[in-house]
């Protein structure tokens, strides 16, 4: 995967969590932008529970999927008095 695409999602405002899926089916959930560092040739992920640092090979990242946004249907309903 092109690291520029990852960086673009990482810098979106407001930030939206996303999942990185590897070719070997491993998944890395990025809930906060500080958990991922991206350079032109490297992707470094920090596991939030263990604080382990995992180097990901960009060519082995199969996909990036944005987390679904919260349901806003209730917010658009008029409030009753």
N, C-alpha and C positions, 0 to 999 in steps of 0.2 A: 504494500500500500504506500502511496505517496505521502510522505510525512507532512507535506504542505496541507493536505486535506485534514489530517489529524489536528494540526496546529490551528487551522481555521475554526474547527469545532471547539477546540479548547479555549479559544479567545472570544467566542460569542458572548455577548452581553444581552440579557442575563445568561449566565452559564447554565447549560442543560446537561445533566449527567448522561453518560453513554457507556456502552459495552464495546470492548474490543474483543473480537473473536479471532483466534489463531487457526491456521490450517490444520493443526492437530486437535482441534475442538476445545482447547482451553479457552476460558473466558476471563476477562479482566474488567471489572466494573469500576468506572471512574466517576465517583460521586462528587469529587471536588477537584478543581483544576490544579491544586498543589500536589495532587497524587500522581501526576504524570509530567515528565519532562521530555521535550521533543527537540531534537536537533536535525539537521538535514539527513543524517545517516543513522540516527539512533533514537530509540524510544525507551525510556526508563520509567517503570511503574513502581509505586510504593504501595505495598499491601497495608491497608489501614488497620487491620487487626493485629498483624505480627510486626509491622514496620520493616518487613523484608523488602529489599530492593531487587527488582527483577528486570533484567535487560531483555527487551523484545526486539527481534529482528524485523524491521519494517517489511521486508519482502515476504515474511511468513504471516503477516496480519491479513486475514481473509476479508474481514468486514468491520465496519463501525456502525453501530445502531444507537440512535438517540433514544433515551428513555422517554416513555410516553408522558406527555404533559398531563397535569392534574385535570380532573373533570371540572369544567367551568360552567356546566349547565345550570347548577344551582345558583351560581353567582349572577347569572343573567336574568333569573326569575325576579319579578317585582316582589318587594317585601310587603307583607300584609300588616295592617295596624291593629 
